[in-house]
């Protein structure tokens, strides 16, 4: 409850600051900048208009802050970093408001003074928001330092390094709110001194269950050089869990390119990147997925109807084919396709398709070349099972084989699977498990460099493949 109140307090502070900034800006323009002509009268209607516009502007700023993730994890924010970040966001918002509302504003005669307008508004909004935000964040930090707000933390390690890390945390970590609720062993035993001071919670294999039961919010990995072999397995176990993950710097080379430096309890740690996309890009990506899918389904219904008729005429059996695939967070879901194979094509068990696969119907072969068989998956996108761009989902049968050769395959479950993927357009279809492992490097590359621009490029590559008929 107290966390919700503190978050609402920060949101309220931003809202009030934005509202006051807009009102002050209007008065500044009228009485100091003289941008509004003398013939402009501040009537009762103008007062209501000002009030309404002030609330709308404040709502705009609140939504903007939400989209860029300003209200996520507010309890561990740096005031200096927040002011710098606020400055950048204020410039963006001020420019948007200037072009949307202030350019060619009613009553303005001196257009050469417009540069004063945007500068004045930026400064007013930035200063008022900075003052109230620093106040709100300072009050939160006071609660964290006082132990009113704390974060249950698991320490992963067994030996001297884990013990020293725990001692360091006791000395300097309280002001960050980290509360050690247990140590998870990597080896057969836990250091005796460490076990005497903090509860031992068993093997690292229990991490997902411990996180749920103990409501853990942060995991600190402090393991010896001889235990580095299990790092990848630990990270795989933590995939999809809502925790912050920190690791000691000597493991940096093992995770180069997927981490950022963070300073925790006086010692620099490597923080594993959990958010693959900024919040605003994540929201926009999902909105584009749903919007594009709905529009496509509405406009392309003749294509769907024609394809369904041809499937029915090509061979006996249903029009659609459903199969269980593994999606985000390793959750199973039903993927939908136009049937491209004869009925009971996998009566002898799961098998990957090949260039001259006899199980594929003649019409099915054409559908695969131009990806018509994948069209029903736009419904999967709308449902939230899939995205337009993302690693292609596989069946558990093949995942079990892939993981034996490449345990890092589990990283693909960090995101929604896609209708098309970088691996599919750069490598193509895989006919064997080793080929699926080879294609994996492109999907990992996509995940570690996710962006909307990357998605756009993948879509363009996909269209090129469809036009050339290189699917199979």
PEKA-V521920 format. One record per residue. N is the residue number from 1. RES is the residue in three letters. SS is DSSP state (2 for helix, 1 for strand, 0 for the rest). BURIAL is # if it has 16 or more other C-alpha atoms within 10 Angstrom, else .. Layout:
((N:RES:SS:BURIAL) (N:RES:SS:BURIAL))
This chain:
((1:UNK:0:.) (2:UNK:2:.) (3:UNK:2:.) (4:UNK:2:.) (5:UNK:2:.) (6:UNK:2:#) (7:UNK:2:#) (8:UNK:2:.) (9:UNK:2:#) (10:UNK:2:#) (11:UNK:2:#) (12:UNK:2:#) (13:UNK:2:#) (14:UNK:2:#) (15:UNK:2:#) (16:UNK:2:#) (17:UNK:2:#) (18:UNK:2:#) (19:UNK:2:#) (20:UNK:2:#) (21:UNK:2:#) (22:UNK:2:#) (23:UNK:2:.) (24:UNK:2:#) (25:UNK:2:#) (26:UNK:2:#) (27:UNK:2:.) (28:UNK:2:#) (29:UNK:2:#) (30:UNK:2:#) (31:UNK:2:.) (32:UNK:0:.) (33:UNK:0:.) (34:UNK:0:.) (35:UNK:0:#) (36:UNK:1:#) (37:UNK:0:.) (38:UNK:0:.) (39:UNK:0:.) (40:UNK:0:.) (41:UNK:0:.) (42:UNK:0:.) (43:UNK:0:.) (44:UNK:2:.) (45:UNK:2:.) (46:UNK:2:.) (47:UNK:2:.) (48:UNK:2:.) (49:UNK:2:.) (50:UNK:2:#) (51:UNK:2:.) (52:UNK:2:.) (53:UNK:2:#) (54:UNK:2:#) (55:UNK:2:#) (56:UNK:2:.) (57:UNK:2:#) (58:UNK:2:#) (59:UNK:2:#) (60:UNK:2:#) (61:UNK:2:#) (62:UNK:2:#) (63:UNK:2:.) (64:UNK:2:#) (65:UNK:2:#) (66:UNK:2:.) (67:UNK:2:#) (68:UNK:0:#) (69:UNK:0:.) (70:UNK:0:#) (71:UNK:0:.) (72:UNK:0:.) (73:UNK:0:.) (74:UNK:2:#) (75:UNK:2:#) (76:UNK:2:.) (77:UNK:0:#) (78:UNK:0:.) (79:UNK:2:#) (80:UNK:2:.) (81:UNK:2:.) (82:UNK:2:.) (83:UNK:2:#) (84:UNK:2:.) (85:UNK:2:.) (86:UNK:2:#) (87:UNK:2:#) (88:UNK:2:.) (89:UNK:2:#) (90:UNK:2:#) (91:UNK:2:#) (92:UNK:2:.) (93:UNK:2:#) (94:UNK:2:#) (95:UNK:2:#) (96:UNK:2:.) (97:UNK:2:#) (98:UNK:2:#) (99:UNK:2:.) (100:UNK:2:.) (101:UNK:2:.) (102:UNK:2:.) (103:UNK:0:.) (104:UNK:0:.) (105:UNK:0:.) (106:UNK:0:.) (107:UNK:0:.) (108:UNK:1:#) (109:UNK:0:.) (110:UNK:0:.) (111:UNK:2:.) (112:UNK:2:.) (113:UNK:2:.) (114:UNK:2:#) (115:UNK:2:.) (116:UNK:2:.) (117:UNK:2:#) (118:UNK:2:#) (119:UNK:2:.) (120:UNK:2:#) (121:UNK:2:#) (122:UNK:2:#) (123:UNK:2:#) (124:UNK:2:#) (125:UNK:2:#) (126:UNK:2:#) (127:UNK:2:#) (128:UNK:2:#) (129:UNK:2:#) (130:UNK:2:#) (131:UNK:2:.) (132:UNK:2:#) (133:UNK:2:#) (134:UNK:2:#) (135:UNK:2:.) (136:UNK:2:#) (137:UNK:2:#) (138:UNK:2:#) (139:UNK:2:.) (140:UNK:2:#) (141:UNK:2:#) (142:UNK:2:.) (143:UNK:2:#) (144:UNK:2:#) (145:UNK:2:#) (146:UNK:0:.) (147:UNK:0:#) (148:UNK:0:.) (149:UNK:0:#) (150:UNK:0:#) (151:UNK:1:#) (152:UNK:1:#) (153:UNK:1:#) (154:UNK:1:#) (155:UNK:1:#) (156:UNK:1:#) (157:UNK:0:#) (158:UNK:0:#) (159:UNK:0:#) (160:UNK:2:#) (161:UNK:2:#) (162:UNK:2:#) (163:UNK:2:#) (164:UNK:2:.) (165:UNK:2:#) (166:UNK:2:#) (167:UNK:2:.) (168:UNK:2:.) (169:UNK:2:#) (170:UNK:2:.) (171:UNK:2:.) (172:UNK:2:.) (173:UNK:0:#) (174:UNK:2:#) (175:UNK:2:#) (176:UNK:2:#) (177:UNK:0:#) (178:UNK:1:#) (179:UNK:1:#) (180:UNK:1:#) (181:UNK:1:#) (182:UNK:1:#) (183:UNK:1:#) (184:UNK:1:#) (185:UNK:1:#) (186:UNK:0:#) (187:UNK:0:.) (188:UNK:0:.) (189:UNK:0:.) (190:UNK:0:#) (191:UNK:0:#) (192:UNK:2:.) (193:UNK:2:.) (194:UNK:2:#) (195:UNK:2:#) (196:UNK:2:.) (197:UNK:2:.) (198:UNK:0:.) (199:UNK:0:.) (200:UNK:1:#) (201:UNK:1:#) (202:UNK:1:#) (203:UNK:1:#) (204:UNK:2:#) (205:UNK:2:.) (206:UNK:2:.) (207:UNK:2:#) (208:UNK:2:#) (209:UNK:2:.) (210:UNK:2:#) (211:UNK:2:#) (212:UNK:2:.) (213:UNK:2:.) (214:UNK:2:.) (215:UNK:0:.) (216:UNK:0:#) (217:UNK:0:#) (218:UNK:1:#) (219:UNK:1:#) (220:UNK:1:#) (221:UNK:1:#) (222:UNK:0:#) (223:UNK:0:#) (224:UNK:0:#) (225:UNK:2:.) (226:UNK:2:.) (227:UNK:2:.) (228:UNK:2:.) (229:UNK:2:.) (230:UNK:2:.) (231:UNK:2:#) (232:UNK:2:.) (233:UNK:2:#) (234:UNK:2:#) (235:UNK:2:#) (236:UNK:2:#) (237:UNK:2:#) (238:UNK:2:#) (239:UNK:0:#) (240:UNK:0:#) (241:UNK:0:#) (242:UNK:0:.) (243:UNK:0:#) (244:UNK:1:#) (245:UNK:1:#) (246:UNK:1:#) (247:UNK:1:#) (248:UNK:1:#) (249:UNK:2:.) (250:UNK:2:.) (251:UNK:2:#) (252:UNK:2:#) (253:UNK:2:.) (254:UNK:2:.) (255:UNK:2:.) (256:UNK:0:.) (257:UNK:0:.) (258:UNK:0:#) (259:UNK:1:.) (260:UNK:1:.) (261:UNK:1:.) (262:UNK:1:.) (263:UNK:1:.) (264:UNK:1:#) (265:UNK:0:#) (266:UNK:0:.) (267:UNK:1:.) (268:UNK:1:.) (269:UNK:1:#) (270:UNK:1:#) (271:UNK:1:#) (272:UNK:1:#) (273:UNK:0:#) (274:UNK:0:#) (275:UNK:0:.) (276:UNK:0:#) (277:UNK:0:#) (278:UNK:0:.) (279:UNK:2:#) (280:UNK:2:.) (281:UNK:2:#) (282:UNK:2:#) (283:UNK:2:.) (284:UNK:2:.) (285:UNK:2:#) (286:UNK:2:#) (287:UNK:2:.) (288:UNK:2:.) (289:UNK:2:#) (290:UNK:2:#) (291:UNK:2:.) (292:UNK:2:#) (293:UNK:2:#) (294:UNK:2:#) (295:UNK:2:.) (296:UNK:2:.) (297:UNK:2:#) (298:UNK:2:.) (299:UNK:2:.) (300:UNK:0:.) (301:UNK:2:.) (302:UNK:2:.) (303:UNK:2:.) (304:UNK:2:#) (305:UNK:2:.) (306:UNK:2:.) (307:UNK:2:#) (308:UNK:2:#) (309:UNK:2:.) (310:UNK:2:.) (311:UNK:2:#) (312:UNK:2:.) (313:UNK:2:.) (314:UNK:2:#) (315:UNK:0:#) (316:UNK:0:.) (317:UNK:0:.) (318:UNK:0:.) (319:UNK:0:#) (320:UNK:1:.) (321:UNK:1:#) (322:UNK:1:.) (323:UNK:1:.) (324:UNK:1:.) (325:UNK:1:#) (326:UNK:1:#) (327:UNK:0:#) (328:UNK:2:#) (329:UNK:2:#) (330:UNK:2:#) (331:UNK:0:.) (332:UNK:1:#) (333:UNK:1:#) (334:UNK:1:.) (335:UNK:1:#) (336:UNK:1:#) (337:UNK:1:#) (338:UNK:1:#) (339:UNK:0:#) (340:UNK:0:#) (341:UNK:1:#) (342:UNK:0:#) (343:UNK:0:#) (344:UNK:0:.) (345:UNK:0:.) (346:UNK:0:.) (347:UNK:0:.) (348:UNK:0:.) (349:UNK:0:.) (350:UNK:0:.) (351:UNK:0:.) (352:UNK:0:.) (353:UNK:0:.) (354:UNK:0:.) (355:UNK:0:.) (356:UNK:0:.) (357:UNK:0:.) (358:UNK:0:.) (359:UNK:0:#) (360:UNK:1:#) (361:UNK:0:#) (362:UNK:2:.) (363:UNK:2:#) (364:UNK:2:#) (365:UNK:2:#) (366:UNK:2:#) (367:UNK:2:#) (368:UNK:2:#) (369:UNK:2:#) (370:UNK:0:#) (371:UNK:0:#) (372:UNK:2:#) (373:UNK:2:#) (374:UNK:2:#) (375:UNK:0:#) (376:UNK:0:#) (377:UNK:2:#) (378:UNK:2:#) (379:UNK:2:#) (380:UNK:2:#) (381:UNK:2:#) (382:UNK:2:#) (383:UNK:2:.) (384:UNK:0:.) (385:UNK:0:#) (386:UNK:1:#) (387:UNK:1:#) (388:UNK:1:#) (389:UNK:1:#) (390:UNK:0:#) (391:UNK:0:#) (392:UNK:0:#) (393:UNK:0:#) (394:UNK:0:#) (395:UNK:0:.) (396:UNK:2:.) (397:UNK:2:.) (398:UNK:2:.) (399:UNK:2:#) (400:UNK:2:.) (401:UNK:2:.) (402:UNK:2:#) (403:UNK:2:.) (404:UNK:2:.) (405:UNK:2:.) (406:UNK:0:#) (407:UNK:2:.) (408:UNK:2:#) (409:UNK:2:#) (410:UNK:2:#) (411:UNK:2:#) (412:UNK:2:#) (413:UNK:2:#) (414:UNK:2:#) (415:UNK:0:#) (416:UNK:0:#) (417:UNK:1:#) (418:UNK:1:#) (419:UNK:1:#) (420:UNK:1:#) (421:UNK:0:#) (422:UNK:2:#) (423:UNK:2:#) (424:UNK:2:#) (425:UNK:2:#) (426:UNK:2:.) (427:UNK:0:#) (428:UNK:0:#) (429:UNK:0:#) (430:UNK:0:#) (431:UNK:0:.) (432:UNK:0:.) (433:UNK:2:.) (434:UNK:2:.) (435:UNK:2:.) (436:UNK:2:#) (437:UNK:2:#) (438:UNK:2:.) (439:UNK:2:#) (440:UNK:2:#) (441:UNK:2:#) (442:UNK:2:#) (443:UNK:2:#) (444:UNK:2:#) (445:UNK:2:.) (446:UNK:2:#) (447:UNK:2:#) (448:UNK:2:.) (449:UNK:0:.) (450:UNK:0:#) (451:UNK:0:#) (452:UNK:2:#) (453:UNK:2:.) (454:UNK:2:.) (455:UNK:2:#) (456:UNK:2:.) (457:UNK:2:.) (458:UNK:2:#) (459:UNK:2:#) (460:UNK:2:.) (461:UNK:2:#) (462:UNK:2:#) (463:UNK:2:.) (464:UNK:2:.) (465:UNK:2:#) (466:UNK:2:#) (467:UNK:2:.) (468:UNK:2:.) (469:UNK:0:.) (470:UNK:0:#) (471:UNK:0:#) (472:UNK:0:#))
